[in-house]
Amino acid sequence: MSKIIEGLYYSESHEYVKVEGDFGYIGITDYAQHELGNVVYVDMPEVDDEVEQGEEFGAVESVKAASDLNSPVSGTVVEVNEALEDEPGLVNKDAFANWIIKVRLSDKSELDNLMDAAAYKAFIKE
């Protein structure tokens, strides 16, 4: 059973966003990291890059597959998780503690397009 955390927002492409004030921490869900297997590389944007809701911002590569990362929200990248450059497998250890990028949210109303924990739980059961 995949771990799902209450209070986060989830996308159909298995990214989450944890909102703190005007910022969002974006990563892949526990379900996604289980499906991918051992993560060997995380491709991240640069600080100050713009991301758009539903648009690709990077990729995660595992021993099994590569998967595009799609941003659940729009905003400006203010930080990337540099620990993942040296140790991409941290995503497998705890996908929620090891976010990929931090963005300054440009439109909080976009959160209405995402699923809450209960909706995401139902979504991955389908």
ZIPEWO-V685228 format. One record per backbone hydrogen bond with DSSP energy under -0.5 kcal/mol. NH is the residue of the N-H (numbers start at 1). CO is the residue of the C=O. If there is no record, write none. Layout:
BEGIN
nh={NH	NH}
co={CO	CO}
END
This chain:
BEGIN
nh={8	9	10	11	14	16	17	18	19	20	23	24	25	26	26	27	29	30	33	34	35	36	37	40	41	43	44	48	49	51	54	55	57	58	59	60	61	62	63	64	67	69	70	71	75	76	77	78	79	81	82	84	85	86	87	90	91	92	93	94	98	99	100	101	102	103	104	105	105	106	107	110	111	112	113	114	115	120	121	122	123	124	125	126	126}
co={5	17	115	15	11	27	9	25	17	23	20	103	18	24	101	16	14	3	29	30	31	32	33	61	61	59	42	77	46	75	71	52	69	69	43	67	41	65	38	36	60	58	68	55	51	104	49	102	102	100	80	81	82	82	83	87	88	89	89	90	94	97	26	26	79	24	76	22	103	74	74	107	108	109	110	111	10	116	117	118	119	120	121	122	123}
END
